[in-house]
Amino acid sequence: MKANLSVILERWAELYDAIGHNRKSKDGKKEKAFYLIRAINEDNEFVRNQNTAKSPCIAYSILIDAEGTNNLVVNYEHTIYFLMRSKQTSLAKSARQDDEQFMNVQMAMDEFVQDLLAYLARLKHTGKCPITGQTYDAATMQALAGLQLDKANWLSLATKYSGWNVLALAIEQNQPRNLNCINTDQYTVPTAEPATPQQPSGSGTDPNTGTDSGNP
């Protein structure tokens, strides 16, 4: 089963100054900067609020992307999107200035990714939040098991959504499975119906006489 990283990711987004996620609004200003989505190009909470959404922010895809590698392991892929709005362009700006602004945004998001990976690696190694020293519950920590942080890959998406730049981070995770094991508690065994007794051929009650039709 795919592990749920949302608790850890949302906590990181709260602690990380550049993101500064807060579920509540502050002084009438939206501070939410963490979203659960299906896909970045589908209707979701971020897309519906992109005109007023806080920048930068991150979104975690809840879609399943998995491949069975053998009878003992399933390889899952977690996708996390970093989103950052470009400043409003001006007609007075040159194409070079626009490119420089785009490059600065890309470099910033690249730094966000590497800071997140460093946080996850330290948390996985020590079992404690490297910023606060607090611990997560066992179920939340179990979500880090098998996470292949050293093989993470990320890339910028060429498409820009209403001034938003997008960088996608993919992290693989190996989870154990056993195809030879069936959990019978997840199944319902049908109740056997009583068998209908079979009467001998030619037997039965004559509806006219009420006598056994097999006897004269």
Backbone as numpy.savetxt, mean C-alpha at the origin, in Angstrom:
# Nx Ny Nz CAx CAy CAz Cx Cy Cz
1.18 -12.19 2.81 0.34 -10.99 2.81 1.21 -9.74 2.81
0.80 -8.73 2.06 1.57 -7.49 1.99 1.56 -6.78 3.34
2.74 -6.35 3.77 2.84 -5.61 5.02 2.32 -4.19 4.82
1.82 -3.59 5.88 1.29 -2.23 5.82 2.31 -1.27 6.44
2.94 -0.47 5.60 3.96 0.47 6.06 3.39 1.84 6.41
2.07 2.01 6.30 1.49 3.34 6.42 1.72 3.98 7.78
1.69 3.19 8.85 1.88 3.76 10.19 3.27 4.38 10.31
4.28 3.64 9.87 5.66 4.12 9.96 5.89 5.31 9.02
5.35 5.23 7.81 5.55 6.31 6.84 4.88 7.60 7.31
3.68 7.48 7.87 3.00 8.69 8.33 3.74 9.30 9.51
4.26 8.46 10.40 5.02 9.00 11.53 6.28 9.70 11.05
6.97 9.13 10.06 8.16 9.78 9.51 7.79 11.14 8.90
6.66 11.18 8.18 6.22 12.43 7.56 5.93 13.50 8.60
5.50 13.09 9.80 5.26 14.04 10.88 6.57 14.58 11.45
7.56 13.70 11.57 8.83 14.08 12.19 9.76 14.84 11.24
9.67 14.56 9.96 10.60 15.12 8.99 10.21 16.57 8.68
11.07 17.50 8.99 10.75 18.92 8.89 10.31 19.36 7.50
10.94 18.83 6.48 10.62 19.27 5.12 9.19 18.89 4.72
8.66 17.81 5.31 7.28 17.38 5.03 6.33 18.00 6.05
6.62 17.82 7.33 5.82 18.45 8.39 4.35 18.08 8.36
4.06 16.81 8.19 2.67 16.35 8.12 1.94 16.53 9.43
0.71 17.00 9.34 -0.17 17.12 10.50 -1.60 16.87 10.00
-2.28 15.91 10.62 -3.63 15.57 10.17 -4.60 16.75 10.33
-4.33 17.62 11.28 -5.23 18.72 11.55 -4.74 20.00 10.85
-5.68 20.87 10.58 -5.34 22.17 10.00 -4.82 23.09 11.09
-3.95 24.00 10.71 -3.37 24.94 11.67 -3.61 26.35 11.16
-4.32 27.14 11.99 -4.65 28.53 11.62 -5.35 28.59 10.26
-6.23 27.61 10.04 -6.98 27.58 8.79 -6.20 27.07 7.60
-4.95 26.69 7.81 -4.09 26.22 6.73 -3.94 24.71 6.80
-4.13 24.05 5.66 -4.01 22.59 5.63 -2.57 22.17 5.87
-2.39 21.25 6.83 -1.06 20.76 7.14 -0.90 19.29 6.80
-1.95 18.70 6.25 -1.86 17.29 5.88 -0.88 17.12 4.73
0.05 16.16 4.90 1.05 15.94 3.85 1.33 14.46 3.65
0.38 13.61 4.08 0.52 12.16 3.88 -0.82 11.62 3.40
-0.77 10.84 2.32 -2.00 10.33 1.71 -1.88 8.83 1.43
-3.00 8.14 1.56 -3.11 6.76 1.10 -3.87 6.80 -0.23
-3.28 6.24 -1.27 -3.90 6.30 -2.59 -3.81 4.94 -3.26
-4.55 4.79 -4.36 -4.40 3.60 -5.19 -3.26 3.83 -6.19
-3.48 4.75 -7.11 -2.45 5.10 -8.10 -2.40 6.60 -8.23
-1.25 7.11 -8.61 -1.05 8.56 -8.66 -1.88 9.21 -9.75
-2.23 8.45 -10.78 -2.98 9.03 -11.91 -4.47 8.73 -11.84
-4.95 8.25 -10.69 -6.37 8.00 -10.50 -6.95 8.99 -9.50
-8.26 9.08 -9.50 -8.93 9.98 -8.55 -8.62 9.55 -7.12
-8.13 10.47 -6.33 -7.81 10.19 -4.93 -7.85 11.49 -4.15
-7.63 11.39 -2.85 -7.73 12.57 -2.00 -6.74 13.65 -2.39
-5.53 13.25 -2.73 -4.53 14.24 -3.13 -4.95 14.97 -4.40
-5.37 14.22 -5.40 -5.76 14.83 -6.68 -6.92 15.80 -6.48
-7.87 15.40 -5.64 -9.04 16.26 -5.42 -8.66 17.55 -4.69
-7.56 17.53 -3.95 -7.17 18.70 -3.16 -5.85 19.30 -3.60
-5.41 18.99 -4.81 -4.07 19.39 -5.22 -3.89 20.91 -5.29
-4.96 21.65 -5.51 -4.84 23.11 -5.59 -4.51 23.73 -4.23
-4.91 23.06 -3.15 -4.68 23.61 -1.80 -3.79 22.72 -0.96
-3.34 21.58 -1.51 -2.55 20.63 -0.74 -1.20 21.22 -0.35
-0.68 20.76 0.78 0.62 21.22 1.26 1.73 20.62 0.40
2.74 21.40 0.14 3.90 20.95 -0.63 5.17 21.17 0.20
6.04 20.15 0.21 5.95 18.82 -0.40 5.09 17.88 0.45
4.74 16.74 -0.14 3.98 15.73 0.57 4.33 14.36 0.00
3.82 13.32 0.66 4.07 11.96 0.16 2.76 11.19 0.12
2.71 10.17 -0.74 1.53 9.32 -0.88 1.98 7.87 -0.97
1.27 7.00 -0.27 1.60 5.58 -0.22 0.52 4.79 -0.95
0.93 4.01 -1.96 -0.02 3.23 -2.74 -0.42 1.97 -1.98
-1.74 1.74 -1.90 -2.25 0.55 -1.20 -2.51 -0.60 -2.17
-2.18 -0.43 -3.45 -2.36 -1.49 -4.42 -1.37 -2.63 -4.17
-1.76 -3.84 -4.55 -0.90 -5.00 -4.40 -0.09 -5.23 -5.67
1.22 -5.37 -5.52 2.11 -5.70 -6.63 3.04 -6.79 -6.11
2.78 -8.04 -6.52 3.51 -9.16 -5.92 3.86 -10.21 -6.97
4.88 -11.00 -6.64 5.30 -12.11 -7.50 5.82 -13.24 -6.62
5.33 -14.42 -6.86 5.83 -15.59 -6.13 7.14 -16.06 -6.75
8.20 -16.08 -5.95 9.49 -16.48 -6.49 9.73 -17.98 -6.33
9.17 -18.56 -5.30 9.24 -20.01 -5.10 8.16 -20.40 -4.10
8.19 -21.66 -3.65 7.15 -22.12 -2.73 7.23 -21.47 -1.35
8.33 -20.79 -1.05 8.54 -20.27 0.29 8.52 -18.76 0.40
8.58 -18.05 -0.73 8.72 -16.59 -0.68 7.79 -15.90 -1.69
7.18 -14.80 -1.25 6.46 -13.90 -2.14 7.17 -12.55 -2.12
7.44 -12.01 -3.30 8.12 -10.72 -3.39 7.08 -9.63 -3.65
6.93 -8.72 -2.69 6.01 -7.59 -2.81 6.79 -6.32 -3.15
6.09 -5.37 -3.76 6.71 -4.08 -4.04 5.84 -2.97 -3.45
6.46 -2.13 -2.62 5.80 -0.97 -2.06 6.15 0.25 -2.91
5.15 1.07 -3.23 5.38 2.28 -4.01 5.00 3.50 -3.20
5.95 4.41 -3.07 5.75 5.65 -2.31 6.04 6.81 -3.25
5.13 7.77 -3.30 5.29 8.93 -4.18 5.65 10.16 -3.36
6.66 10.87 -3.82 7.01 12.18 -3.27 6.52 13.23 -4.24
5.80 14.21 -3.72 5.20 15.23 -4.58 5.61 16.61 -4.10
6.01 17.45 -5.04 6.46 18.79 -4.69 6.04 19.76 -5.79
5.43 20.84 -5.38 4.92 21.81 -6.34 6.03 22.77 -6.78
6.07 23.02 -8.09 6.99 24.03 -8.60 6.41 25.42 -8.35
7.27 26.39 -8.20 6.80 27.75 -8.04 6.17 28.22 -9.34
5.24 29.14 -9.22 4.56 29.65 -10.41 5.58 30.24 -11.38
5.48 29.81 -12.63 6.41 30.31 -13.65 5.97 31.70 -14.11
6.92 32.44 -14.54 6.65 33.79 -15.01 7.10 33.90 -16.46
6.35 34.69 -17.22 6.73 34.89 -18.63 8.08 35.57 -18.75
8.48 36.26 -17.67 9.76 36.96 -17.70 10.94 36.00 -17.50
10.62 34.83 -16.99 11.70 33.87 -16.75 12.13 33.20 -18.05
13.38 32.88 -18.09 13.90 32.19 -19.27 13.70 30.69 -19.11
13.83 29.97 -20.21 13.72 28.51 -20.17 14.78 27.93 -19.27
15.95 28.56 -19.23 17.01 28.06 -18.38 16.64 28.20 -16.91
16.00 29.30 -16.55 15.58 29.48 -15.16 14.54 28.44 -14.77
13.63 28.13 -15.69 12.63 27.09 -15.43 13.31 25.74 -15.22
14.29 25.44 -16.04 15.01 24.17 -15.93 15.76 24.10 -14.60
16.34 25.20 -14.19 17.07 25.22 -12.93 16.12 24.99 -11.75
14.94 25.59 -11.84 13.96 25.38 -10.78 13.53 23.93 -10.73
13.29 23.33 -11.90 12.91 21.93 -11.97 14.02 21.05 -11.39
15.27 21.35 -11.71 16.39 20.58 -11.19 16.46 20.68 -9.68
16.23 21.86 -9.12 16.28 22.04 -7.68 15.19 21.22 -6.98
14.02 21.17 -7.59 12.93 20.37 -7.03 13.30 18.89 -7.06
13.88 18.44 -8.16 14.27 17.03 -8.28 15.34 16.68 -7.24
16.29 17.53 -7.05 17.36 17.28 -6.08 16.79 17.22 -4.67
15.82 18.08 -4.38 15.21 18.09 -3.06 14.47 16.77 -2.81
13.71 16.30 -3.78 12.97 15.05 -3.60 13.90 13.85 -3.51
15.01 13.90 -4.22 16.01 12.84 -4.12 16.55 12.77 -2.68
16.75 13.92 -2.07 17.21 13.97 -0.68 16.14 13.40 0.26
14.88 13.71 -0.01 13.79 13.17 0.81 13.83 11.64 0.81
13.99 11.07 -0.38 14.01 9.61 -0.52 15.14 9.00 0.31
16.32 9.57 0.18 17.47 8.98 0.88 17.35 9.15 2.39
16.73 10.25 2.83 16.51 10.43 4.26 15.49 9.42 4.78
14.46 9.13 4.00 13.47 8.13 4.41 14.11 6.75 4.49
14.91 6.39 3.49 15.56 5.07 3.49 16.49 4.93 4.69
17.21 6.00 5.03 18.12 5.96 6.18 17.32 5.76 7.47
16.18 6.44 7.57 15.31 6.30 8.75 14.80 4.86 8.88
14.32 4.30 7.78 13.79 2.94 7.81 14.87 1.92 8.15
16.07 2.13 7.60 17.18 1.21 7.88 17.56 1.22 9.35
17.65 2.40 9.94 18.00 2.49 11.36 16.89 1.92 12.23
15.65 2.22 11.89 14.52 1.69 12.65 14.48 0.17 12.59
14.72 -0.38 11.42 14.72 -1.84 11.25 15.85 -2.48 12.05
16.99 -1.81 12.11 18.17 -2.37 12.78 18.06 -2.30 14.30
17.58 -1.20 14.82 17.57 -0.99 16.28 16.23 -1.28 16.93
15.16 -1.23 16.14 13.83 -1.43 16.71 13.28 -0.20 17.40
14.00 0.92 17.29 13.55 2.17 17.91 13.59 3.31 16.88
12.70 4.26 17.06 12.70 5.44 16.18 14.01 6.19 16.40
14.80 6.40 15.34 16.10 7.07 15.50 15.99 8.55 15.88
14.79 9.11 15.81 14.61 10.53 16.14 14.11 10.69 17.57
13.09 9.94 17.94 12.49 10.09 19.27 12.93 9.03 20.26
13.47 7.92 19.77 13.85 6.83 20.65 12.68 5.96 21.06
11.49 6.29 20.60 10.31 5.51 20.94 10.25 4.23 20.11
9.48 3.27 20.60 9.32 2.01 19.90 7.91 1.90 19.33
7.80 1.17 18.24 6.49 0.87 17.67 6.02 -0.47 18.23
4.73 -0.74 18.11 4.21 -2.02 18.57 4.73 -3.13 17.67
4.62 -4.36 18.15 5.20 -5.51 17.44 4.63 -5.67 16.04
3.33 -5.46 15.89 2.71 -5.63 14.57 3.26 -4.61 13.57
3.47 -3.37 14.02 4.01 -2.34 13.13 5.46 -2.65 12.76
6.24 -3.09 13.71 7.64 -3.43 13.43 7.74 -4.62 12.49
6.79 -5.54 12.59 6.82 -6.72 11.72 6.70 -6.32 10.26
6.13 -5.15 10.00 5.98 -4.69 8.62 7.32 -4.43 7.95
8.39 -4.27 8.76 9.72 -4.01 8.20 10.46 -5.29 7.84
9.98 -6.43 8.31 10.68 -7.69 8.06 10.76 -7.98 6.57
11.93 -8.34 6.11 12.11 -8.68 4.70 12.19 -7.51 3.76
12.19 -6.27 4.29 12.24 -5.08 3.44 13.64 -4.95 2.83
13.72 -4.87 1.51 15.01 -4.82 0.80 15.41 -3.36 0.55
15.81 -2.68 1.62 16.13 -1.25 1.51 17.36 -0.99 0.65
18.29 -1.94 0.63 19.51 -1.75 -0.16 19.26 -1.89 -1.66
18.07 -2.40 -2.03 17.74 -2.56 -3.44 16.65 -1.60 -3.90
16.34 -0.61 -3.08 15.29 0.35 -3.44 15.68 1.10 -4.71
14.68 1.45 -5.50 14.95 2.26 -6.69 13.90 3.36 -6.79
14.29 4.49 -7.35 13.38 5.62 -7.47 13.66 6.38 -8.75
12.62 7.02 -9.26 12.76 7.78 -10.50 11.70 8.86 -10.56
12.03 9.92 -11.28 11.09 11.01 -11.49 10.12 10.64 -12.61
8.86 11.00 -12.42 7.88 10.80 -13.48 7.88 12.04 -14.37
7.93 11.81 -15.66 8.04 12.92 -16.59 6.81 13.82 -16.56
5.66 13.22 -16.26 4.42 14.00 -16.25 4.36 14.88 -15.01
3.91 16.11 -15.21 3.76 17.04 -14.10 2.28 17.36 -13.96
1.75 17.21 -12.74 0.33 17.39 -12.50 0.06 18.78 -11.93
-0.45 19.66 -12.76 -0.84 21.00 -12.31 0.26 21.67 -11.49
1.47 21.59 -11.97 2.59 22.21 -11.27 3.26 21.32 -10.26
2.73 20.10 -10.05 3.32 19.17 -9.09 4.33 18.25 -9.79
5.51 18.13 -9.21 6.51 17.18 -9.67 6.38 15.91 -8.85
6.59 14.76 -9.50 6.37 13.47 -8.84 7.62 12.61 -8.95
8.01 12.01 -7.83 9.11 11.05 -7.81 8.59 9.79 -7.14
8.75 8.65 -7.80 8.25 7.38 -7.28 9.38 6.55 -6.71
9.17 6.05 -5.48 10.14 5.18 -4.80 9.54 3.79 -4.70
10.29 2.78 -5.13 9.84 1.39 -5.06 10.76 0.60 -4.13
10.16 -0.08 -3.17 10.92 -0.90 -2.21 10.37 -2.31 -2.24
11.24 -3.28 -2.47 10.82 -4.68 -2.48 10.82 -5.25 -1.07
9.99 -6.26 -0.88 9.90 -6.92 0.41 9.64 -8.41 0.20
10.44 -9.26 0.82 10.25 -10.70 0.74 9.47 -11.18 1.95
8.34 -11.81 1.69 7.50 -12.33 2.75 7.40 -13.84 2.64
7.46 -14.56 3.75 7.40 -16.02 3.70 6.01 -16.54 3.34
5.98 -17.67 2.69 4.72 -18.36 2.42 5.02 -19.85 2.34
3.98 -20.67 2.42 4.14 -22.12 2.30 2.96 -22.66 1.52
3.19 -23.01 0.27 2.12 -23.51 -0.57 1.64 -24.89 -0.14
2.43 -25.56 0.71 2.05 -26.90 1.17 1.20 -26.85 2.43
0.94 -25.65 2.92 0.18 -25.50 4.16 -1.15 -24.81 3.86
-2.24 -25.44 4.27 -3.58 -24.87 4.09 -4.19 -24.64 5.46
-4.64 -23.42 5.70 -5.30 -23.10 6.95 -6.77 -23.48 6.83
-7.13 -24.64 7.37 -8.50 -25.14 7.23 -9.51 -24.30 8.00
-9.02 -23.45 8.93 -9.94 -22.60 9.68 -10.60 -21.55 8.79
-10.03 -21.32 7.60 -10.58 -20.33 6.68 -11.61 -20.91 5.72
-11.97 -22.15 5.92 -12.91 -22.82 5.03 -14.11 -23.36 5.82
-15.22 -23.51 5.15 -16.41 -24.12 5.73 -16.66 -25.46 5.05
-16.69 -26.51 5.85 -16.95 -27.84 5.31 -18.46 -28.01 5.16
-18.95 -28.34 3.96 -20.40 -28.51 3.78 -20.93 -29.62 4.67
-22.12 -29.42 5.22 -22.78 -30.44 6.04 -23.35 -31.51 5.12
-23.02 -32.75 5.42 -23.50 -33.86 4.59 -25.00 -34.02 4.74
-25.72 -34.11 3.63 -27.17 -34.32 3.66 -27.47 -35.80 3.83
-28.52 -36.13 4.60 -28.86 -37.56 4.78 -29.26 -38.19 3.45
-28.80 -39.40 3.25 -29.09 -40.10 2.00 -30.57 -40.48 1.94
-31.17 -40.38 0.76 -32.56 -40.78 0.56 -32.61 -42.29 0.34
-33.39 -43.02 1.18 -33.43 -44.50 1.00 -34.02 -44.87 -0.36
-33.41 -45.83 -1.00 -33.87 -46.30 -2.31 -34.85 -47.45 -2.13
-36.03 -47.38 -2.79 -37.01 -48.46 -2.73 -36.72 -49.47 -3.83
-37.04 -50.74 -3.59 -36.82 -51.76 -4.62 -37.60 -51.43 -5.87
-37.09 -51.89 -7.01 -37.74 -51.63 -8.29 -39.13 -52.24 -8.29
-40.09 -51.48 -8.74 -41.46 -51.98 -8.83 -42.24 -51.81 -7.56
-41.58 -51.34 -6.50 -42.29 -51.18 -5.24 -42.91 -49.81 -5.16
-43.79 -49.63 -4.22 -44.47 -48.36 -4.04 -45.94 -48.57 -3.76
-46.62 -47.56 -3.34 -48.03 -47.68 -2.99 -48.89 -47.24 -4.16
-49.85 -48.11 -4.49 -50.78 -47.77 -5.57 -51.72 -46.68 -5.07
-51.75 -45.52 -5.72 -52.59 -44.41 -5.25 -54.08 -44.74 -5.29
-54.49 -45.74 -6.11 -55.91 -46.07 -6.23 -56.36 -47.05 -5.14
-55.50 -48.05 -4.83 -55.90 -49.10 -3.88 -55.31 -48.93 -2.52
-54.17 -48.15 -2.48 -53.48 -48.00 -1.19 -52.67 -49.21 -0.83
-52.53 -50.19 -1.74 -51.76 -51.41 -1.47 -50.42 -51.31 -2.16
-49.51 -52.18 -1.75 -48.17 -52.22 -2.34 -48.32 -52.63 -3.79
-47.85 -51.76 -4.69 -48.02 -52.05 -6.11 -47.14 -53.18 -6.57
-46.17 -53.57 -5.73 -45.31 -54.70 -6.12 -45.94 -56.03 -5.81
-47.05 -56.08 -5.05 -47.70 -57.33 -4.69 -49.10 -57.36 -5.30
-49.56 -58.49 -5.72 -50.89 -58.60 -6.31 -51.97 -58.37 -5.26
